[in-house]
Amino acid sequence: MLFRGFARLAPCLSLALAAVNGHAAPPAEPGIDELEALLATPVYAASKFAQKVAEAPATVTVLTAGDIRTFGWRTLAEVLNAVRGVHLRNDQAYDYVGVRGLSRPGDYSSRVLLLVDGVRTNENMYDSALVGREFPLDVGLIERVEFISGPGSALYGSNAVFGVVNVVTRSAANLRGNQVTVTTAGRAGRKVQATSGRELGAGSLLLAASAEHRPGTDRYYPEYDTPASHDGVATGVDAEDDRKVYARYVQQEWTVSAMASQRTKEIPNAAYDAVFNDPGARWRDSFLSTDLTWQRDVDVHNQATVHLGVAGYDYTEVGRYVSDGLLNRYRDEGRWFGGEARWATRAFAGHHLVWGGEFQRNFRQRTVVQRIEPSTVPTLEVNTGSNRYGLFANDEIVLTPQVTLGLGARVDKSSSRDARMTPRASLLWTPRSDLVLKALTGSAFRDPNVFETRDGIEGNMSDPSLTRERLRTHELAADWRVADQARLSASVYHTRIRGLIEQVTDEATGLLVYRNTANAAADGAEIEGDFVGDSGWRVRTSWARQRVRLSDGRPASNAPASLFKWHGSVPLGASAARLGLEVLGMGPRTTLAGQRLPGRTIANATVQYDPTGQPWSLVFSVYNLGDVPSPEPGGPEHRPDVLQREGRSAALGFTVRF
């Protein structure tokens, strides 16, 4: 079983210390121009080479380790929720990412591509981007998060439909020495995170591990309010545990990294017709990867990069179902290896060309179902494999000192689909040194994954006519340095999707099935501002207006018409403390059943105290300050049409460095 040894290691770590947040590094020193530093932060994912945000041929948002500490974000999902035009849906098991109003219940975030240090991390069973506590990396190890809005298949192939997320990890130099963070949270939640960074021979080594436990609570569901279903109260069956280990060694041109995680979640809402209030119902996600990267600057104009990696993902679901009430185990096992080779060159005057190839061999895509009560009886086993290959080229051509033309395309071929070419183009005009105007267009696609196409899985059926989704987006964007301490950016866009894949209930059989249900169109506008003050305060605010329409006339579920986000931070007097305040506003949404959920505004606050010259620091966070009700649309696998998120909670963390 994947991670068996790791599963034994993590409880030992839990016994040593307990915590919830990994905010370990000290904040930036006073006087540093945060806005200037942000604008100078290199972005990789937009073009597969480092460039400034304003120069990238895309709409880009960058969030840093400083932001993560300032606002007390605990998961990658919470980091992404600070990005303009992004919203989350939580179904009491996972967080799902919606971009520009597009997030269909049942899609498992498979329309967002997740990279860690430029390496694809979507697993190979559901193609899901794991962004909650099942994300295999602790947020305390994140140096920055790059979010590239819009289609990215011209560089990355399938799944880069609504956006590309690139998580850049911290180095041993950033985390030199040893540090341990212990945090306690409400309802006896606890977590520990430990890191060690040091020079080792001619290279540097970073080691990190974390363990977290969140106890369960009682939840009420009116849909199950009968004496036979415990009067609709799920008692304490909402607990969560996760364990993570990470290692990275860098020596000159070579980087070797490995990460492993295991997250177990009790499921309180009886998804997929499970028996309600079953204390044995739990889902487990396990992820393991090892990667080797070689990168060499051949000369001042050319750079070569080669990457190879192997990874595995397991999903295990244990529970009783209303069909017979007996305990069953459902297990998905994904194993794959892949690689990429690319060449970046400036050898041709006025050109920055990147070209290369990528492959992935899925040598195991296996599903096993067993009845384990009263004895283990196999009821289903399906195993298959697949391949995918891609060739890409992207060139950014300086036509004049003020105008840059970007052209790119990629050809993808998978073992089950015909070859597909996806192009993109951009035109950047810099009429003044402080203003960049961008015209962007591109296409993307998503191939149906194994779970959507494979027949014979209990509770599901397949549609043999299922085809890939296709998307095209046109966008106009502007990036304006209004003043030394202020920056504005804005965009307007139009997106069309063909062959939208959704999970629906087959009328003839009553089973869940994935079908190309409709085409869709999305239009919107976004604006964001960054402001910093001489006294150390900073404000970032954004507003997005978006509209999604389906060709079959149905209202688009889980598609808020507006999003408002405000992030402010300020030093607290002459002390070594800093206050971060986050305000997140979301417009009304529609559920799958057509119910209209009201809009909401939630505020979170974090105070960090890092006394100068001391080896320790404190951080205190309160989430959902006003205890605002947070209804979420349920998915097709749920009987409840509406699910509630947790209310107000708090966390107190203590870090020591030695």
C-alpha positions in Angstrom: 0.0 0.0 0.0 1.4 3.4 -1.0 2.8 5.4 1.9 2.6 2.6 4.5 6.0 3.5 5.9 5.1 7.2 5.8 1.8 6.6 7.6 3.8 5.1 10.5 6.2 8.0 10.6 3.6 10.8 10.8 1.9 9.7 14.1 5.3 9.7 15.7 5.7 13.3 14.6 2.2 14.1 16.0 3.3 12.9 19.4 6.3 15.2 19.4 4.4 18.5 18.8 1.0 19.8 17.6 0.1 22.8 15.4 -2.1 24.3 12.7 -0.2 27.0 10.7 3.4 27.0 9.4 4.1 30.7 9.5 7.7 30.5 10.4 9.9 33.0 8.6 10.2 36.6 9.8 8.4 39.4 7.9 10.2 41.7 5.5 12.3 44.4 7.2 10.7 47.9 7.5 11.6 50.2 4.6 11.5 47.6 1.9 9.3 48.7 -1.0 6.8 45.8 -1.1 5.2 47.0 -4.3 8.5 47.3 -6.1 9.5 43.9 -4.9 6.3 42.4 -6.1 6.6 43.9 -9.5 10.2 42.6 -9.8 9.2 39.1 -8.7 9.9 36.8 -11.7 7.0 34.8 -13.1 7.7 31.5 -14.8 4.4 29.8 -15.7 3.2 32.3 -18.3 5.9 31.5 -20.8 8.1 28.7 -19.2 10.9 31.2 -18.6 11.3 34.0 -16.0 9.8 37.4 -16.8 8.2 40.3 -15.0 4.5 40.3 -14.3 3.8 43.3 -16.6 5.8 41.6 -19.5 4.0 38.3 -19.3 1.6 37.5 -22.2 -1.3 36.8 -19.8 -3.2 38.1 -16.8 -1.0 37.1 -13.9 -1.4 37.2 -10.1 1.5 36.6 -7.8 1.1 35.9 -4.0 4.1 35.5 -1.9 5.3 33.8 1.3 4.8 37.2 3.0 1.2 37.3 2.0 0.7 33.8 3.3 2.0 34.8 6.7 0.3 38.1 6.8 -3.2 36.7 6.2 -2.9 33.4 7.9 -3.7 31.2 4.9 -3.7 27.5 5.9 -4.1 25.8 2.6 -3.4 26.4 -1.1 -7.1 26.8 -1.6 -7.1 29.8 0.8 -4.2 31.3 -1.1 -6.0 31.0 -4.4 -9.2 32.4 -2.9 -7.3 35.7 -2.7 -6.8 35.8 -6.5 -9.1 38.1 -8.4 -11.8 36.3 -10.4 -11.3 33.0 -8.4 -13.9 31.5 -6.0 -14.0 28.3 -4.0 -16.7 25.7 -3.4 -16.4 23.4 -0.4 -18.5 20.2 -0.2 -17.3 19.2 3.4 -14.7 16.9 1.8 -12.7 19.0 -0.7 -12.2 22.6 -1.9 -12.8 23.1 -5.7 -11.5 26.1 -7.7 -13.7 28.2 -9.8 -12.3 30.7 -12.3 -14.2 33.6 -13.8 -17.6 32.1 -12.8 -16.8 28.6 -14.2 -16.8 25.7 -11.8 -19.2 22.9 -12.4 -20.2 20.7 -9.4 -18.7 17.2 -10.1 -15.6 18.3 -12.0 -13.0 17.9 -9.2 -11.1 21.0 -10.3 -9.9 19.2 -13.4 -10.1 22.4 -15.5 -7.2 24.0 -13.6 -3.6 22.8 -14.1 -1.6 22.6 -10.9 2.2 22.8 -11.1 4.8 22.5 -8.3 8.1 24.2 -9.4 6.8 23.9 -13.0 6.0 20.2 -12.8 2.4 18.9 -13.4 0.8 17.7 -10.2 -2.7 16.8 -11.3 -3.2 13.1 -10.5 -4.1 10.7 -13.3 -7.4 9.2 -12.2 -9.7 12.2 -11.9 -7.1 14.8 -13.3 -7.9 16.8 -10.1 -6.0 19.7 -8.8 -5.6 18.9 -5.1 -5.7 22.3 -3.3 -7.1 21.7 0.2 -5.4 19.9 3.0 -4.8 17.0 0.6 -2.4 19.3 -1.4 0.9 17.4 -0.8 3.0 20.5 0.3 2.6 22.5 3.5 1.9 26.2 2.8 4.8 27.1 5.0 7.1 25.8 2.2 5.7 28.1 -0.5 7.9 30.9 -1.7 5.2 32.2 -4.1 2.1 31.2 -6.0 1.7 32.2 -9.7 -1.8 32.2 -11.1 -2.1 32.5 -14.9 -5.8 33.2 -15.8 -7.2 31.8 -19.0 -6.3 29.1 -21.4 -2.8 27.5 -21.1 -3.0 24.5 -23.3 -0.7 26.0 -25.8 2.1 25.4 -23.3 0.8 22.7 -21.0 -1.8 20.6 -22.9 -4.9 19.1 -21.3 -6.5 20.6 -18.1 -4.9 24.0 -18.5 -8.4 25.3 -19.4 -9.4 28.1 -16.9 -6.0 28.7 -15.4 -2.6 27.5 -14.5 -1.3 27.5 -10.9 2.4 27.3 -10.3 3.6 26.8 -6.7 7.2 27.8 -6.3 8.8 26.2 -3.2 11.2 27.8 -0.8 14.9 27.0 -0.8 17.2 25.9 2.0 18.7 29.4 1.9 15.3 30.9 2.7 14.8 28.5 5.6 18.4 28.1 6.8 18.6 26.5 10.2 15.9 24.6 12.0 12.5 25.8 13.0 9.4 24.3 14.5 5.9 25.7 14.5 3.2 24.6 17.0 -0.4 25.8 16.7 -3.6 25.0 18.4 -7.0 25.7 17.0 -10.6 25.6 18.1 -12.2 22.3 19.0 -8.8 20.9 20.0 -7.3 21.1 16.5 -3.6 20.9 16.4 -0.7 20.8 14.0 3.1 20.6 13.9 5.4 21.7 11.1 9.2 21.4 11.3 11.8 22.4 8.7 15.6 22.1 8.5 17.7 23.9 5.8 21.5 23.5 5.6 24.5 23.4 3.3 25.4 19.8 2.5 28.6 19.4 0.6 28.5 21.4 -2.6 24.8 21.7 -2.4 21.9 22.6 -0.1 19.3 20.4 1.6 15.8 21.2 2.8 13.8 18.8 4.9 10.3 19.4 6.2 7.5 17.4 7.8 4.1 18.3 9.2 1.1 16.6 10.9 -2.3 18.0 11.6 -5.5 16.8 13.3 -8.9 18.5 13.2 -11.5 16.8 15.3 -15.0 16.2 14.1 -18.1 18.2 15.0 -21.9 17.6 14.9 -23.7 18.7 11.7 -27.4 18.9 11.0 -29.0 18.0 7.7 -32.8 18.5 7.3 -32.9 16.1 4.4 -32.1 13.2 6.8 -34.3 14.4 9.7 -36.0 11.1 10.5 -35.7 8.9 13.6 -34.1 6.2 11.4 -31.4 8.7 10.4 -30.5 10.0 13.9 -32.9 13.0 13.4 -30.6 14.4 10.7 -27.6 14.9 13.0 -24.2 13.5 12.0 -22.4 13.2 15.3 -18.7 13.9 15.3 -18.1 12.3 11.8 -16.2 15.3 10.3 -12.7 14.8 11.5 -9.6 15.3 9.4 -5.9 14.2 9.6 -3.1 14.9 7.3 0.7 14.2 7.1 3.2 15.7 4.8 7.0 15.1 4.2 9.1 17.1 1.7 12.8 17.0 0.8 14.8 19.0 -1.8 18.5 18.9 -2.6 20.1 21.4 -5.0 23.6 21.2 -6.3 24.6 23.6 -9.1 22.6 22.4 -12.2 20.8 19.5 -10.5 17.7 19.6 -8.3 16.2 16.5 -6.7 12.9 16.7 -4.8 10.4 14.4 -3.2 7.1 14.9 -1.4 4.6 12.6 0.2 1.3 13.3 1.8 -1.7 11.4 3.2 -5.0 13.0 4.2 -7.9 11.2 5.8 -11.3 12.9 6.0 -14.5 11.7 7.6 -17.5 12.4 5.4 -20.6 13.7 7.3 -23.1 14.3 4.4 -23.6 10.7 3.2 -22.4 11.4 -0.4 -23.0 8.8 -3.1 -26.0 7.3 -1.2 -23.9 6.3 1.8 -25.5 5.4 5.1 -26.1 8.5 7.1 -24.1 9.1 10.3 -21.8 6.2 9.7 -18.7 6.5 11.9 -16.8 4.3 9.5 -17.3 6.5 6.5 -14.0 8.1 5.5 -12.0 9.1 2.4 -8.2 9.0 2.1 -6.0 10.8 -0.5 -2.3 9.8 -0.7 0.2 11.4 -3.0 3.9 10.6 -3.6 6.3 12.0 -6.2 10.0 12.2 -6.9 11.5 14.6 -9.5 14.9 15.2 -11.0 15.6 18.4 -12.9 18.8 19.4 -14.8 19.1 23.0 -16.0 22.1 24.6 -17.6 22.8 28.0 -19.1 24.7 26.8 -22.2 25.8 30.4 -22.9 24.4 33.9 -22.4 21.7 33.2 -25.0 20.7 29.6 -24.5 19.3 27.5 -21.6 18.5 23.8 -21.6 16.2 22.0 -19.1 15.4 18.3 -18.7 13.0 17.0 -16.1 12.1 13.4 -15.2 9.7 12.3 -12.5 7.6 9.4 -11.1 4.5 9.8 -9.0 1.6 7.9 -7.5 -1.9 8.8 -6.2 -4.3 6.7 -4.1 -7.9 7.4 -3.3 -9.6 5.1 -0.8 -13.2 5.4 0.2 -14.6 3.3 3.0 -18.3 3.3 3.9 -21.7 1.6 4.1 -24.3 2.2 1.4 -28.0 2.1 1.5 -28.2 -0.8 -1.0 -27.2 -3.4 1.6 -25.7 -1.5 4.6 -22.5 -3.6 4.4 -19.0 -2.0 4.7 -17.3 -1.5 1.3 -13.9 -0.3 0.2 -13.5 1.6 -3.0 -9.9 2.2 -4.1 -8.3 4.1 -7.0 -4.6 3.6 -7.7 -2.8 5.9 -10.2 0.9 5.5 -11.1 2.7 7.5 -13.7 6.1 8.7 -14.9 6.9 11.5 -17.2 9.4 14.1 -18.4 10.0 17.2 -20.3 12.9 18.6 -22.4 13.0 22.2 -23.5 15.3 24.7 -25.0 15.1 28.5 -24.4 17.0 30.8 -26.7 17.6 34.5 -27.4 20.2 33.7 -30.1 17.9 35.3 -32.7 17.8 39.1 -32.4 14.4 40.3 -31.0 13.2 36.7 -30.2 12.8 34.8 -27.0 11.9 31.3 -28.2 11.0 28.3 -26.1 10.4 24.9 -27.6 10.3 21.3 -26.4 8.4 18.2 -25.7 6.6 16.4 -22.9 5.4 12.9 -22.2 3.5 11.0 -19.5 3.1 7.3 -19.2 0.2 6.2 -17.0 1.3 2.7 -16.3 -1.5 2.1 -13.7 -5.0 3.4 -13.6 -6.7 0.8 -11.4 -9.9 0.7 -9.5 -10.7 -2.1 -7.0 -14.0 -2.4 -5.1 -14.3 -4.9 -2.1 -17.0 -5.8 0.3 -15.2 -6.0 3.6 -18.1 -6.9 5.9 -18.5 -9.6 7.2 -15.5 -10.7 5.2 -13.4 -9.4 2.3 -15.1 -10.2 -1.0 -13.8 -8.6 -4.2 -16.7 -7.2 -6.3 -14.9 -5.3 -9.1 -11.4 -4.7 -10.4 -10.6 -2.6 -13.5 -7.1 -1.7 -14.6 -5.8 0.1 -17.6 -3.1 2.5 -18.7 -2.6 5.3 -21.1 0.0 7.7 -22.7 0.0 11.3 -23.7 2.6 13.3 -25.6 3.0 17.0 -26.5 5.3 19.2 -28.6 5.2 23.0 -28.0 6.9 26.2 -29.2 6.4 29.7 -28.0 8.1 32.8 -29.4 8.0 36.4 -28.0 9.1 38.7 -30.8 10.1 42.3 -30.2 8.7 44.2 -33.2 9.6 47.7 -31.9 10.9 48.9 -28.5 7.2 49.4 -27.5 5.5 46.4 -29.2 6.0 42.6 -28.5 4.2 39.9 -30.4 3.8 36.5 -28.8 3.0 33.4 -30.9 2.7 29.9 -29.5 1.2 26.5 -30.3 1.2 22.9 -29.0 0.3 19.6 -30.5 -1.0 16.9 -28.1 -1.7 13.2 -28.7 -3.1 10.8 -26.1 -3.7 7.0 -26.5 -7.4 7.5 -26.6 -7.8 10.7 -28.5 -6.8 12.2 -31.9 -4.0 14.7 -32.1 -5.0 18.2 -31.1 -3.3 21.6 -31.8 -3.9 24.6 -29.5 -2.6 28.0 -30.5 -2.2 31.3 -28.6 -1.3 34.8 -29.5 -0.5 38.0 -27.7 0.3 41.6 -28.5 1.9 43.8 -25.8 2.1 47.6 -26.3 4.1 49.8 -23.9 3.1 53.4 -24.9 4.8 54.6 -21.7 7.3 53.1 -19.3 4.6 52.8 -16.6 1.8 51.4 -18.8 1.4 48.0 -20.6 -1.6 47.2 -22.8 -2.2 43.5 -23.7 -4.4 41.9 -26.4 -4.6 38.1 -25.7 -6.3 35.2 -27.4 -5.9 31.5 -27.0 -7.5 28.1 -26.9 -7.5 25.1 -24.5 -8.9 21.7 -24.2 -9.6 19.0 -21.6 -9.6 15.3 -22.5 -12.1 13.2 -20.5 -10.3 11.4 -17.7 -10.4 7.8 -16.7 -13.2 8.2 -14.1 -15.4 9.9 -16.6 -14.9 7.4 -19.4 -14.5 4.0 -17.8 -17.6 1.8 -17.5 -18.3 -0.8 -14.8 -17.6 1.4 -11.7 -20.4 0.9 -9.1 -22.8 3.7 -9.1 -21.6 5.1 -12.4 -21.9 4.4 -16.1 -20.0 5.8 -19.1 -21.1 7.5 -22.3 -19.2 6.1 -25.3 -19.9 9.4 -27.2 -18.1 11.5 -24.7 -15.7 14.0 -26.4 -13.1 16.5 -25.2 -14.0 20.0 -24.0 -12.7 22.9 -26.1 -12.4 26.5 -25.1 -11.4 29.8 -26.6 -10.8 33.1 -24.9 -10.2 36.7 -26.1 -9.0 39.2 -23.6 -7.9 42.8 -23.3 -5.8 43.8 -20.3 -3.8 46.7 -18.9 -1.1 47.1 -16.3 -0.5 50.6 -15.1 2.0 51.9 -12.5 -0.1 54.9 -11.5 2.6 56.2 -9.0 5.6 55.0 -7.1 3.3 53.5 -4.5 0.3 52.5 -6.6 -0.5 50.0 -9.3 -3.7 49.3 -11.2 -4.5 46.4 -13.5 -7.7 45.5 -15.4 -9.0 43.1 -18.0 -12.1 42.3 -20.0 -12.6 38.9 -21.6 -15.0 36.7 -23.6 -14.8 32.9 -23.3 -16.7 30.2 -25.2 -16.7 26.5 -24.2 -17.9 23.6 -26.4 -18.8 20.2 -25.2 -19.0 21.0 -21.5 -18.6 17.8 -19.5 -20.9 17.4 -16.5 -21.9 14.7 -14.2 -25.7 14.0 -14.4 -28.1 11.3 -13.5 -29.1 9.0 -16.3 -32.9 8.9 -16.5 -33.2 5.3 -17.6 -30.9 3.7 -15.0 -30.6 6.3 -12.2 -26.8 6.0 -12.3 -24.4 8.9 -12.5 -22.9 9.5 -15.9 -20.6 12.1 -17.5 -21.9 13.7 -20.7 -21.2 16.6 -23.0 -24.3 18.5 -21.8 -24.0 22.0 -23.3 -21.9 24.8 -24.7 -21.2 27.8 -22.5 -20.1 31.4 -22.8 -18.6 33.6 -20.1 -18.0 37.4 -20.2 -16.5 39.5 -17.5 -14.4 42.4 -16.3 -11.8 42.6 -13.5 -9.9 45.4 -11.9 -7.3 45.3 -9.2 -5.3 47.8 -7.3 -2.1 47.7 -5.1 -1.2 50.5 -2.8 1.6 50.9 -0.2 2.3 53.6 2.3 5.5 55.0 3.8 4.5 53.9 7.2 4.4 50.2 6.2 0.8 49.7 5.4 -0.4 48.0 2.2 -3.7 47.4 0.5 -4.7 45.2 -2.4 -8.2 45.2 -3.6 -10.0 43.6 -6.6 -13.5 43.5 -8.1 -14.7 41.1 -10.7 -18.0 41.1 -12.6 -18.8 37.9 -14.6 -21.7 36.3 -16.4 -21.9 32.6 -17.5 -24.6 31.4 -19.9 -25.4 27.8 -20.9 -26.6 27.0 -24.4 -29.4 24.7 -23.2 -31.0 27.6 -21.2 -30.3 26.2 -17.7 -28.9 28.6 -15.1 -25.2 28.1 -14.5 -24.8 26.6 -11.1 -22.1 27.8 -8.7 -21.4 30.9 -10.9 -21.3 34.1 -8.7 -22.0 37.2 -10.7 -19.5 39.3 -8.7 -16.5 38.9 -6.5 -14.9 41.5 -4.2 -11.6 41.1 -2.3 -9.8 43.4 0.0 -6.5 42.7 1.7 -4.9 45.2 4.0 -2.0 45.0 6.4 -0.4 47.5 8.8 2.3 47.6 11.5 0.8 47.9 15.0 2.5 51.0 16.4 6.2 50.7 17.3 5.9 47.0 18.3 7.1 44.1 16.2 3.5 43.2 15.4 1.5 43.4 12.2 -2.2 43.1 11.5 -3.5 41.5 8.3 -7.2 41.8 7.4 -8.9 40.0 4.6 -12.4 40.7 3.4 -13.9 38.4 0.8 -17.3 39.2 -0.9 -19.2 36.9 -3.2 -22.4 37.5 -5.1 -25.4 35.1 -5.2 -25.0 31.6 -6.6 -27.4 29.1 -8.0 -27.5 25.4 -6.8 -28.0 22.4 -9.0 -31.6 22.4 -8.1 -32.0 26.0 -9.0 -32.1 27.4 -5.5 -30.6 30.9 -5.2 -28.0 31.2 -2.4 -27.5 34.7 -1.1 -24.3 36.6 -1.4 -21.9 36.8 1.5 -19.0 38.8 2.9 -16.5 37.1 5.2 -13.6 38.8 7.1 -10.5 37.1 8.5 -7.9 38.7 10.7 -4.3 37.7 11.6 -1.9 39.3 14.0 1.8 38.2 13.9 4.3 39.2 16.5 8.0 38.7 15.6 10.2 40.5 18.1 13.5 41.7 16.7 16.5 39.6 17.7 14.4 36.8 19.2 14.3 33.2 17.9 10.6 33.0 18.3 7.4 34.5 17.0 3.6 34.3 17.5 0.7 34.4 15.1 -3.0 34.5 16.0 -5.8 34.2 13.4 -9.5 34.5 13.6 -11.4 33.2 10.5 -15.0 34.3 9.6 -14.9 37.1 12.2 -18.7 37.7 12.0 -19.6 34.0 12.1 -21.4 34.6 8.8 -23.4 31.6 7.4 -21.7 30.1 4.4 -24.0 27.9 2.3 -22.4 26.1 -0.6 -24.0 24.3 -3.6 -24.0 20.5 -3.2 -22.9 18.3 -6.0 -24.8 15.6 -7.9 -23.5 13.0 -5.5 -25.2 14.7 -2.5 -28.8 14.5 -1.3 -28.6 18.0 0.3 -28.8 20.7 -2.3 -27.0 23.1 0.1 -24.1 22.3 2.3 -22.8 24.6 5.1 -19.2 25.6 5.7 -17.8 25.9 9.2 -18.4 29.2 11.1 -16.0 31.3 13.2 -12.7 29.6 14.2 -9.4 30.7 15.6 -5.8 29.5 15.7 -2.7 30.4 17.8 0.7 29.5 16.5 4.2 29.6 18.1 7.4 29.3 16.1 10.9 28.7 17.4 14.1 28.9 15.3 17.3 27.3 16.4 
